[in-house]
Amino acid sequence: MLSNFLRKQQYNYVRNTFAKSAESVVKKQLQEIRKAGTWKAERIINTQQSASIGVEGTRNKVLNFCANNYLGLSNSPELMEAAKDVIDSHGLGLSSVRFICGTQDIHKKLESMIAQFHRMDDTILYSSCFTANGGLFEGFVDPVKSKVAILSDSLNHASIIDGIRLNKKARRMRYNHIDMQDLENKLIEAQDQDVRIITTDGVFSMDGDVAPLTKICDLADRYDSIVMVDESHATGFFGKTGRGASEYCNVLDRVDLINSTLGKALGGSSGGFTTGKQCYIDMLRQRSRPYLFSNTLAPAVVGASIKVFDILLKSTELRDKLERNTLYFREKMTNAGFDILAGEHPIIPIMLYEGRLANEFADEMLKRGIYVIGFSYPVVPKGEARIRVQISAGHTKQQLDKAIDAFIEVGISTTTITRLEPNGSKKYLRFLENSTNFYFPVSSSGDEAIISLYSDTCLFDLYFTTGMDYPTESDDDKLKLSKTQKSHACLSTISLEKKETKNNAQIAQLLYVTSKTDNTTNRLAIKVTVQQTTNIEKTTASLVISVILLAICCLITMIIIVFLSRKGNTDRKR
Amino acid sequence: MLSNFLQKQQYNCVRNFTSRSAERIVKQQLQEIRNAGTWKAERIINTQQSALIGVEGTYNKVLNFCANNYLGLSNSPELMQAAKDTIDSHGLGLSSVRFICGTQNIHKKLESMIAKFHRMEDTILYSSCFDANGGLFEGFVDPVKSKVAILSDALNHASIIDGIRLSGKAKRYRYNHIDMKDLENKLIQAQDQEVRIITTDGVFSMDGDVAPIEKICDLAERYDSVVMVDESHATGFFGKTGRGASEFCNVLDRVDLINSTLGKALGGSSGGFTVGKKCYIDMLRQRSRPYLFSNTLAPAVVGASIKVFDILLKSTELRDQLEKNTLYFREKMTKAGFDILAGEHPIIPIMLYEGKLANEFADEMLKRGIYVIGFSYPVVPKGEARIRVQISAGHTKEQLDKAIDAFVEVGKLKGCLKK
């Protein structure tokens, strides 16, 4: 035992001494991640996954708004019972790949139910949709024997990107996000290949936007291409009967392959699949590497999933509830003044633009019992940080209201949310409450401001002044822009045109809002978009005028020259 | 409804008409696979996984000798109960990646038990070892910022090969199967890189041979390289206390990273992991793509796996039983005159060399109630077809004898025996 101990010390010493290159490189890169502020920490949950969860470090339960638990099935008693029953009947695991001894009757049953649900011929199961995407592109057609082109949306999921990378011989083309013109151009380029596959997320996970599948199918028909849609954020709850973005776009019968997951809305334990035409699925069974070299799906997961599809094939109740919750939340948050990317999907990005703000906002939300996550660069582009809210059918109206109130409350305690728009204009969003006078630097000379006000609780007056100092009661420059009003509809937009000052000096303009209340609480959100147009217009205008003047001068000069030369000729003739 | 029906017919017509390139090509390639005789058909099992299973199409139950169910735990009542209890306490699923809201206390507990079992610092869980291998090489060191070389055995598992292919800018070397001289040469060549990783299966799944991990570690220390071992066919049952090929070769403390699966000996439901030094695992948590972009492990699997490691940390009884079974079977089959690749592992390749023979032999075995599979080209090299037998701790002596008798009977029938 002593010799073992000494040997272990010796080897640890040896390993520590010799492996230090890799270790020091890794440690250095870890430090860089921390410094960049992109470190991901894990919170530990000590309850089942649900609308309301227990998180270690917080005393009370919190409301979960960042799970893919769209139908609230992750702790469904019915599914849990089904899983346990199948453990009893079919065992814990199969310890085998599918084609050796890893196929039970329940696997075939689940495959046929999924195919039936999607109106396809057959299905192939995987341990996750990540794996399904990983196995599809290389397995679909032998790239050694046939020339394959894969056309992929630039914002597709990481698993699709990895799946495409595994097909080295295929021609890989990326088209701009939902840009159909770019896709068409790439399809034309790819006509020299034997097979073309267009692949897209049905719903994109960061923005909740839906791919234009109708147009994609049109292009695919015109240019002889397969369409593959990843419906991970859609299967079970999006579309009229929950059959995904393909159904939502009315092209369920035109899409060739659908990849999706059992690990989000459909129970959330694990599992993924590819469903499509019989010959495609047959091919994947023969060639897809994860299918051939990785363990089959566990009986418990299969059993629970069979139950899920039973439920989905019978009723759209859960999906309808989710739709109602989604509409409610979107409407309330938009009316409260938040910047939300428009859409109908339960993924709702609350735009905060700046990374650190997004993280701090999420922390404040947690203090108020709402569990959300801030997403910033590099997960989303720089300057587009957000809190991504995911609604569930399991959320009650009270829980949604609690979240909305918390968002507004944190919004009020936050400094101005700022966004630099691509066209150079600036957008500011500020939440106020309780008779706040808020002073807001609008612009320098020549800018234009569009102001939107959101409130359903209070009266407000809006003033605009010129000058560097904050206005006083007797300030003659104070210009009252709007009548005192109360807006139940929660939205007023006022367009403000800047007036040139007499001496053309660059002076800061202040906008301020004062709210009065006849209630105990009042809330107001103000959005200001400041656009600098005049300078650019002036420059353009002056440039155009200069060019015209120059042209006129040239014309006059030419006329004079022609006239003079003709006169000279005439004189000579005489 | 009529218009919907007509529209569907129209679209089916349109789709069939215009997609026919891909469909035609796929159908043609399917036919080629059938013609080549490499078509894989699935048999449907209608019982739990066990030493004795029911297969659709056969009247009686058959003895299963081709599962990775090395410790016989795939239908262990104890593990099944643990899985069910965890479903009750922790729910069916988490519908989330780990770092958002996919980490429960049981995940951290399992990770710490696996680390403890392997005498490492920390563990990261995946949905399978296939994913663990897929996520390791790109996640380990940022290949854009540092120059990385990956040296991989020629016969490594498909998942390692795929993982390396995903590693982007890393420089890739392949060394001949367990050829230490070739590995050394490649290590010397790779000295201009900042980080080197040698990666090998601990036990190779087709031959059951063990990697010379001790020599690999020697070379790794001499040439400043990290050693990663895939112990999928070893964790839980190989080595003196079932700690894998690294333990078998006495280098458990010199290996830097171990990837392995919960989907073979350790219950067989699903799951995989990477275990190693804390800084390496921390890095994988920040960068490994399957970890960041794929669902967390289901509570039922975690609960059952915690139970497994409980069992393994307490006793080597199952592992000892497997070893006894293995030695017995190997001895008897060798005596009977079969060509068996030498070794100590429960993977026992019965060499038949010719592909068609291997398949016919397997069919004859099934008629005698023994379920085995023939492996031929391209899974194994041409001319090296075999039946790969996998022994389980769940096999009784009678069952082993029955298999051996059947092998001998069919061997005589086909004229394969050495005598």
Boltz contact constraints between the chains, C-beta under 6 A:
constraints:
  - contact:
      token1: [A, 8]
      token2: [B, 253]
      max_distance: 6.0
  - contact:
      token1: [A, 11]
      token2: [B, 253]
      max_distance: 6.0
  - contact:
      token1: [A, 11]
      token2: [B, 254]
      max_distance: 6.0
  - contact:
      token1: [A, 14]
      token2: [B, 221]
      max_distance: 6.0
  - contact:
      token1: [A, 15]
      token2: [B, 254]
      max_distance: 6.0
  - contact:
      token1: [A, 18]
      token2: [B, 221]
      max_distance: 6.0
  - contact:
      token1: [A, 18]
      token2: [B, 224]
      max_distance: 6.0
  - contact:
      token1: [A, 21]
      token2: [B, 224]
      max_distance: 6.0
  - contact:
      token1: [A, 22]
      token2: [B, 195]
      max_distance: 6.0
  - contact:
      token1: [A, 22]
      token2: [B, 226]
      max_distance: 6.0
  - contact:
      token1: [A, 25]
      token2: [B, 141]
      max_distance: 6.0
  - contact:
      token1: [A, 25]
      token2: [B, 146]
      max_distance: 6.0
  - contact:
      token1: [A, 25]
      token2: [B, 194]
      max_distance: 6.0
  - contact:
      token1: [A, 25]
      token2: [B, 195]
      max_distance: 6.0
  - contact:
      token1: [A, 26]
      token2: [B, 279]
      max_distance: 6.0
  - contact:
      token1: [A, 26]
      token2: [B, 283]
      max_distance: 6.0
  - contact:
      token1: [A, 27]
      token2: [B, 279]
      max_distance: 6.0
  - contact:
      token1: [A, 29]
      token2: [B, 142]
      max_distance: 6.0
  - contact:
      token1: [A, 30]
      token2: [B, 282]
      max_distance: 6.0
  - contact:
      token1: [A, 30]
      token2: [B, 283]
      max_distance: 6.0
  - contact:
      token1: [A, 33]
      token2: [B, 286]
      max_distance: 6.0
  - contact:
      token1: [A, 40]
      token2: [B, 99]
      max_distance: 6.0
  - contact:
      token1: [A, 42]
      token2: [B, 99]
      max_distance: 6.0
  - contact:
      token1: [A, 42]
      token2: [B, 103]
      max_distance: 6.0
  - contact:
      token1: [A, 44]
      token2: [B, 103]
      max_distance: 6.0
  - contact:
      token1: [A, 44]
      token2: [B, 105]
      max_distance: 6.0
  - contact:
      token1: [A, 45]
      token2: [B, 104]
      max_distance: 6.0
  - contact:
      token1: [A, 46]
      token2: [B, 105]
      max_distance: 6.0
  - contact:
      token1: [A, 48]
      token2: [B, 90]
      max_distance: 6.0
  - contact:
      token1: [A, 48]
      token2: [B, 91]
      max_distance: 6.0
  - contact:
      token1: [A, 49]
      token2: [B, 91]
      max_distance: 6.0
  - contact:
      token1: [A, 49]
      token2: [B, 94]
      max_distance: 6.0
  - contact:
      token1: [A, 64]
      token2: [B, 101]
      max_distance: 6.0
  - contact:
      token1: [A, 66]
      token2: [B, 100]
      max_distance: 6.0
  - contact:
      token1: [A, 66]
      token2: [B, 101]
      max_distance: 6.0
  - contact:
      token1: [A, 67]
      token2: [B, 95]
      max_distance: 6.0
  - contact:
      token1: [A, 67]
      token2: [B, 96]
      max_distance: 6.0
  - contact:
      token1: [A, 67]
      token2: [B, 101]
      max_distance: 6.0
  - contact:
      token1: [A, 68]
      token2: [B, 95]
      max_distance: 6.0
  - contact:
      token1: [A, 69]
      token2: [B, 95]
      max_distance: 6.0
  - contact:
      token1: [A, 74]
      token2: [B, 91]
      max_distance: 6.0
  - contact:
      token1: [A, 74]
      token2: [B, 92]
      max_distance: 6.0
  - contact:
      token1: [A, 74]
      token2: [B, 93]
      max_distance: 6.0
  - contact:
      token1: [A, 74]
      token2: [B, 95]
      max_distance: 6.0
  - contact:
      token1: [A, 75]
      token2: [B, 91]
      max_distance: 6.0
  - contact:
      token1: [A, 79]
      token2: [B, 92]
      max_distance: 6.0
  - contact:
      token1: [A, 80]
      token2: [B, 87]
      max_distance: 6.0
  - contact:
      token1: [A, 80]
      token2: [B, 92]
      max_distance: 6.0
  - contact:
      token1: [A, 83]
      token2: [B, 87]
      max_distance: 6.0
  - contact:
      token1: [A, 83]
      token2: [B, 92]
      max_distance: 6.0
  - contact:
      token1: [A, 84]
      token2: [B, 84]
      max_distance: 6.0
  - contact:
      token1: [A, 84]
      token2: [B, 87]
      max_distance: 6.0
  - contact:
      token1: [A, 87]
      token2: [B, 80]
      max_distance: 6.0
  - contact:
      token1: [A, 87]
      token2: [B, 83]
      max_distance: 6.0
  - contact:
      token1: [A, 87]
      token2: [B, 84]
      max_distance: 6.0
  - contact:
      token1: [A, 90]
      token2: [B, 48]
      max_distance: 6.0
  - contact:
      token1: [A, 91]
      token2: [B, 48]
      max_distance: 6.0
  - contact:
      token1: [A, 91]
      token2: [B, 49]
      max_distance: 6.0
  - contact:
      token1: [A, 91]
      token2: [B, 74]
      max_distance: 6.0
  - contact:
      token1: [A, 91]
      token2: [B, 75]
      max_distance: 6.0
  - contact:
      token1: [A, 92]
      token2: [B, 74]
      max_distance: 6.0
  - contact:
      token1: [A, 92]
      token2: [B, 79]
      max_distance: 6.0
  - contact:
      token1: [A, 92]
      token2: [B, 80]
      max_distance: 6.0
  - contact:
      token1: [A, 92]
      token2: [B, 83]
      max_distance: 6.0
  - contact:
      token1: [A, 92]
      token2: [B, 267]
      max_distance: 6.0
  - contact:
      token1: [A, 92]
      token2: [B, 269]
      max_distance: 6.0
  - contact:
      token1: [A, 92]
      token2: [B, 304]
      max_distance: 6.0
  - contact:
      token1: [A, 93]
      token2: [B, 74]
      max_distance: 6.0
  - contact:
      token1: [A, 93]
      token2: [B, 267]
      max_distance: 6.0
  - contact:
      token1: [A, 93]
      token2: [B, 268]
      max_distance: 6.0
  - contact:
      token1: [A, 93]
      token2: [B, 269]
      max_distance: 6.0
  - contact:
      token1: [A, 94]
      token2: [B, 49]
      max_distance: 6.0
  - contact:
      token1: [A, 94]
      token2: [B, 268]
      max_distance: 6.0
  - contact:
      token1: [A, 95]
      token2: [B, 67]
      max_distance: 6.0
  - contact:
      token1: [A, 95]
      token2: [B, 68]
      max_distance: 6.0
  - contact:
      token1: [A, 95]
      token2: [B, 69]
      max_distance: 6.0
  - contact:
      token1: [A, 95]
      token2: [B, 74]
      max_distance: 6.0
  - contact:
      token1: [A, 95]
      token2: [B, 264]
      max_distance: 6.0
  - contact:
      token1: [A, 95]
      token2: [B, 268]
      max_distance: 6.0
  - contact:
      token1: [A, 96]
      token2: [B, 67]
      max_distance: 6.0
  - contact:
      token1: [A, 99]
      token2: [B, 40]
      max_distance: 6.0
  - contact:
      token1: [A, 99]
      token2: [B, 42]
      max_distance: 6.0
  - contact:
      token1: [A, 100]
      token2: [B, 66]
      max_distance: 6.0
  - contact:
      token1: [A, 100]
      token2: [B, 373]
      max_distance: 6.0
  - contact:
      token1: [A, 101]
      token2: [B, 64]
      max_distance: 6.0
  - contact:
      token1: [A, 101]
      token2: [B, 66]
      max_distance: 6.0
  - contact:
      token1: [A, 101]
      token2: [B, 67]
      max_distance: 6.0
  - contact:
      token1: [A, 103]
      token2: [B, 42]
      max_distance: 6.0
  - contact:
      token1: [A, 103]
      token2: [B, 44]
      max_distance: 6.0
  - contact:
      token1: [A, 104]
      token2: [B, 45]
      max_distance: 6.0
  - contact:
      token1: [A, 105]
      token2: [B, 44]
      max_distance: 6.0
  - contact:
      token1: [A, 105]
      token2: [B, 46]
      max_distance: 6.0
  - contact:
      token1: [A, 127]
      token2: [B, 127]
      max_distance: 6.0
  - contact:
      token1: [A, 127]
      token2: [B, 128]
      max_distance: 6.0
  - contact:
      token1: [A, 127]
      token2: [B, 270]
      max_distance: 6.0
  - contact:
      token1: [A, 128]
      token2: [B, 127]
      max_distance: 6.0
  - contact:
      token1: [A, 128]
      token2: [B, 294]
      max_distance: 6.0
  - contact:
      token1: [A, 128]
      token2: [B, 295]
      max_distance: 6.0
  - contact:
      token1: [A, 130]
      token2: [B, 290]
      max_distance: 6.0
  - contact:
      token1: [A, 130]
      token2: [B, 294]
      max_distance: 6.0
  - contact:
      token1: [A, 141]
      token2: [B, 25]
      max_distance: 6.0
  - contact:
      token1: [A, 142]
      token2: [B, 29]
      max_distance: 6.0
  - contact:
      token1: [A, 146]
      token2: [B, 25]
      max_distance: 6.0
  - contact:
      token1: [A, 158]
      token2: [B, 289]
      max_distance: 6.0
  - contact:
      token1: [A, 158]
      token2: [B, 293]
      max_distance: 6.0
  - contact:
      token1: [A, 162]
      token2: [B, 166]
      max_distance: 6.0
  - contact:
      token1: [A, 165]
      token2: [B, 166]
      max_distance: 6.0
  - contact:
      token1: [A, 166]
      token2: [B, 162]
      max_distance: 6.0
  - contact:
      token1: [A, 166]
      token2: [B, 165]
      max_distance: 6.0
  - contact:
      token1: [A, 194]
      token2: [B, 25]
      max_distance: 6.0
  - contact:
      token1: [A, 195]
      token2: [B, 22]
      max_distance: 6.0
  - contact:
      token1: [A, 195]
      token2: [B, 25]
      max_distance: 6.0
  - contact:
      token1: [A, 221]
      token2: [B, 14]
      max_distance: 6.0
  - contact:
      token1: [A, 221]
      token2: [B, 18]
      max_distance: 6.0
  - contact:
      token1: [A, 224]
      token2: [B, 18]
      max_distance: 6.0
  - contact:
      token1: [A, 224]
      token2: [B, 21]
      max_distance: 6.0
  - contact:
      token1: [A, 226]
      token2: [B, 22]
      max_distance: 6.0
  - contact:
      token1: [A, 253]
      token2: [B, 8]
      max_distance: 6.0
  - contact:
      token1: [A, 253]
      token2: [B, 11]
      max_distance: 6.0
  - contact:
      token1: [A, 254]
      token2: [B, 11]
      max_distance: 6.0
  - contact:
      token1: [A, 254]
      token2: [B, 15]
      max_distance: 6.0
  - contact:
      token1: [A, 263]
      token2: [B, 295]
      max_distance: 6.0
  - contact:
      token1: [A, 264]
      token2: [B, 95]
      max_distance: 6.0
  - contact:
      token1: [A, 267]
      token2: [B, 92]
      max_distance: 6.0
  - contact:
      token1: [A, 267]
      token2: [B, 93]
      max_distance: 6.0
  - contact:
      token1: [A, 268]
      token2: [B, 93]
      max_distance: 6.0
  - contact:
      token1: [A, 268]
      token2: [B, 94]
      max_distance: 6.0
  - contact:
      token1: [A, 268]
      token2: [B, 95]
      max_distance: 6.0
  - contact:
      token1: [A, 269]
      token2: [B, 92]
      max_distance: 6.0
  - contact:
      token1: [A, 269]
      token2: [B, 93]
      max_distance: 6.0
  - contact:
      token1: [A, 269]
      token2: [B, 298]
      max_distance: 6.0
  - contact:
      token1: [A, 270]
      token2: [B, 127]
      max_distance: 6.0
  - contact:
      token1: [A, 270]
      token2: [B, 295]
      max_distance: 6.0
  - contact:
      token1: [A, 270]
      token2: [B, 298]
      max_distance: 6.0
  - contact:
      token1: [A, 279]
      token2: [B, 26]
      max_distance: 6.0
  - contact:
      token1: [A, 279]
      token2: [B, 27]
      max_distance: 6.0
  - contact:
      token1: [A, 282]
      token2: [B, 30]
      max_distance: 6.0
  - contact:
      token1: [A, 283]
      token2: [B, 26]
      max_distance: 6.0
  - contact:
      token1: [A, 283]
      token2: [B, 30]
      max_distance: 6.0
  - contact:
      token1: [A, 286]
      token2: [B, 33]
      max_distance: 6.0
  - contact:
      token1: [A, 289]
      token2: [B, 158]
      max_distance: 6.0
  - contact:
      token1: [A, 290]
      token2: [B, 130]
      max_distance: 6.0
  - contact:
      token1: [A, 293]
      token2: [B, 158]
      max_distance: 6.0
  - contact:
      token1: [A, 294]
      token2: [B, 128]
      max_distance: 6.0
  - contact:
      token1: [A, 294]
      token2: [B, 130]
      max_distance: 6.0
  - contact:
      token1: [A, 295]
      token2: [B, 128]
      max_distance: 6.0
  - contact:
      token1: [A, 295]
      token2: [B, 263]
      max_distance: 6.0
  - contact:
      token1: [A, 295]
      token2: [B, 270]
      max_distance: 6.0
  - contact:
      token1: [A, 298]
      token2: [B, 269]
      max_distance: 6.0
  - contact:
      token1: [A, 298]
      token2: [B, 270]
      max_distance: 6.0
  - contact:
      token1: [A, 300]
      token2: [B, 300]
      max_distance: 6.0
  - contact:
      token1: [A, 304]
      token2: [B, 92]
      max_distance: 6.0
  - contact:
      token1: [A, 373]
      token2: [B, 100]
      max_distance: 6.0
